[in-house]
C-alpha cells in the first residue's frame, strides 16, 4: 500500500517541473510518485513483493484507441522502460549512459539524496521495475474486469434523425460515433433548418417539420413532404457554399448552406417565412457540453442535437404514460435514439453507465420535456397540452435539482459516448456496475 506521495522536482524536456499528482498534457499525462519501498503489493496477488528503500517511478496515462477524451485508462508511457532504467541507474549511483550525466548530479536533479546506495538496492529497484510494469498492465485491464455487467434490457429500436425536428429513420444497426449515431451517410441531427438570421427552427415553432421524411439513395438525400415535390440533395455541399453563423439554444455553431433549391423547398412547404437548410461538417467546432450544461462538468461536443449525442428511452415507460392518457402517444413524440425493452417502467432513471454492443455510454442527465412532445407526429398538429400536462403530474424532478430542470417533467435519459463502436437491434443492454 502507498504510504506517502512526495512532491518532487523533475527535469525532463517538454514536461512540467512539478508533478505531485496527475498533470494534464495534450497527448500524455505524467504521474510522478516518490514511493517508500516498504510495499505490500497485495493486488494483484501474483505480483506481491516486499522491498525496502526508496525509488521513484514514472507511470504514463493516455487514451485507449476509440475512447472519448473523458475516458482515461492507466497504460505504460512510451518511455516507461527508459525511465525505469534511468531510475535504477540513479539508485545504484551509476552514471546515465544515454546523456553522460554523472551519478552525483542526477540523483539531486530528481530529488534523491546524493549519496551512493548499497548495491543490493539496485537489485531491489530492478525488481520493482518488473512489479510496476506488471501492475500497469493489470491496471489497464483491471477496471473492465472489476465492473460487473448486469443485463437490464434489449435494444428494441434505433433511430437517426438526420434533420433536426424532421422524421426519424429507423435502422437495424448503427455506428456510434462521439457525435451520435451514424448509418452510412445518415448522421444524427447533422442538418438544420434556420431563419435568415441564423436562428434554429424546430417543430416548437413549425410543427409541420415532423412530416418531412428523409431517405438516402446513391449518395443523395431525398426529402419528401405532403403536397410538395420531393427534394434531392447531394450528401456533401460544395465548399463554395456560404457558411452561416447559426444559433441553437443561445449557443453559436456553423452550418454550410445547402443551396437555394433546398431553401425554397422548405419555404414553400412551411408557408410562413423564408427558411434555409444548413449542414454540419465534421471539421466544424461543435457546441461544447461545458457551455450547454454548466455547471455540470462534462467534456464532449454535439452538432445540432439539444444536449447530448444520445437519448435513451424504454418502452415500459411509454406504456406507463399511456395508461394515464385518454389519447395514446407514440415513441415518435419523444424522439429517442435508442429504445430499450425488457425492463420496468422508469428503470432507466437508475442507469449510469451502459454497454450496448461495443459502445460504452455514460449518463449525462434526464431529458426535460417541452411542448415539442405535444406535436402529433402523424398530422403535424401541436396540442400544447398532452402528454406534457400528464407528465408534469408525476415526473417532476427532485426539489434539489430544480435549478437544473426547473418545472419541466423528465422522460428519457441523455448519454455521452465513452467508447465508440457499433450496436444493433436485439443487442443486450448491460448496466456496468463497479
PyMOL commands that set and color helices and strands:
alter all, ss='L'
color gray80, all
select helices_A, chain A and resi 45-47+80-92+103-109+119-146+207-211+260-270+289-292+315-322+331-333+347-350+371-374+388-394+399-405
alter helices_A, ss='H'
color red, helices_A
select strands_A, chain A and resi 8-9+18-19+22-23+29-36+54-62+73-74+148-160+169-171+173-177+180-183+186-187+191-195+213-217+220-224+231-234+243-248+251-257+275-279+287-288+301-302+310-314+338-341+353-356+359-368+410-419+421-424+428-433
alter strands_A, ss='S'
color yellow, strands_A
deselect
rebuild
show_as cartoon
